Amino acid sequence: MQKVHIYSVPFSSFGRVAQLVCEEKQIPYSMGTTVAGHEVPFKGEQHLAWHPYGKMPVLLSGDKVLCESSSIIRYLDNQFPGPKLQPQDPWLAAKLDERVLLLANYINHALIRDYMLELVFPKGPEGTPRLDVIEMNKPAALDALALVEKWLSEEGGYLFGSEFSLADAMALPSLYYATQLKTPFALVSEDCAVYQYVMRMKATHPSCAKVLVPKQG
Ligand SMILES: N[C@@H](CCC(=O)N[C@@H](CS)C(=O)NCC(=O)O)C(=O)O
């Protein structure tokens, strides 16, 4: 099987989404910012030719280049053998797609971009987190988690239906990071459904055990 490359850094939540799908389907892949032996600078000319807004991940597969994590995971699932991560039925596939896009566009933003990035890359005085920004954005992060919890209660142990799907792949990297936050910035407690879902996925899916690990690099 042809190897694909994920242009991303290992801690990127969206990069991990693509990585999870490769792991789950056992697609041979490499990941990083070195491509064919050359470092491709973040937001440099080559990266911007691949992604007009300079975002990660970008999938490189032979002479094919694909950006945007939702498109990437759908392509990986359609193109490669291994467990199918989307339903065949067009309506159910569209509903899964809807969930993937809600996760990518709103839930990831509320958790990662508007809340956790403020902790990881603090912009306050002397490199401290801006507590007013965190306080302001915390309700939206909690609302996002409540929505995930509602979906989990309606589905069969996964985020869409009763099997691991593209929705789980899209959600788990950012939900995993949410489980790692410590007081006073914590968003989930160990007895809540989201925390237990993440830990269950790590315990039952080797893909999740490998990808859902603390930030490295
Ligand atoms: N809509 C994009 C979002 C990707 C994204 O925001 N990636 C982050 C890393 S997790 C990034 O490249 N951030 C750099 C930036 O925004 O300048 C996708 O789904 O792939």
The ligand as an ORCA input file, in Angstrom:
! r2SCAN-3c Opt
* xyz 0 1
  N     -10.052     23.934      9.078
  C      -8.727     23.399      9.226
  C      -8.159     23.913     10.543
  C      -6.742     23.460     10.754
  C      -6.047     24.245     11.852
  O      -6.554     25.231     12.405
  N      -4.841     23.784     12.151
  C      -4.034     24.460     13.118
  C      -3.145     23.468     13.848
  S      -4.134     22.401     14.882
  C      -3.127     25.439     12.396
  O      -2.641     25.138     11.327
  N      -2.913     26.599     13.017
  C      -2.025     27.576     12.516
  C      -2.689     28.883     12.244
  O      -3.910     28.998     12.412
  O      -1.986     29.806     11.851
  C      -8.760     21.869      9.186
  O      -9.787     21.300      9.547
  O      -7.766     21.229      8.747
*
